[in-house]
Amino acid sequence: MLNTVLKEQPAELSTSITKNWTEQAIECYTLNGNCAECSIRKAHYSFDCQMPRIVEILKLMNGEPVIKD
C-alpha cells in the first residue's frame, strides 16, 4: 500500500515532509482532507496542495497523529 501511495506522488514532493506529523498535516487530518476549510486554501496560495496525500503516507508510516487540545 505504501509503495502505491508513494508512486502516486509528484516527483517534486519531498519525502522529508512524510516523516513526521506537522501542524498543517494534523489540520488536514482533522478536516478529513476538506480543502474548503483548510487555512492554506483560505490564504489563496497559488499551488496545488498535496497534503491529503501526505496525510495518507503519514498514517501508513506513523499511525494516527496525537492531537493536543
C-alpha positions, 0 to 999 in steps of 0.5 A: 500500500505504501509503495502505491501511495508513494508512486502516486506522488509528484516527483517534486514532493519531498519525502522529508515532509512524510516523516513526521506529523506537522501542524498543517498535516494534523489540520488536514487530518482533522478536516478529513482532507476538506480543502474548503476549510483548510487555512492554506486554501483560505490564504489563496496560495497559488499551488496545488496542495498535496497534503491529503496525500501526505496525510495518507503516507503519514498514517501508513508510516506513523499511525494516527497523529496525537492531537493536543487540545 
